[in-house]
Amino acid sequence: MPSSLRELRESRGLSFAQVAVGVDVAEVTVRNWESGFRHPGLRMLRKLSAFYGLRLDQMDDLLPKTDAS
């Protein structure tokens, strides 16, 4: 199992643009998710999980972690 959104996308041979079209967002949004600058909300996590064929908890494990303090 890939350890990040970037690894998942790359392991499937997908471009930023292909993922963006698949979940109906701008390409820059996908880049921001992968960099940790922004995080997808629950609605978008559901779209991403359907797009990649993964469970929601698997998608959550792939998101960059932030310091909660």
Secondary structure, DSSP 8 states (H G I E B T S, - for coil): --SSHHHHHHHTT--HHHHHHHHTS-HHHHHHHHHTSS---HHHHHHHHHHHT--HHHHHHHS------
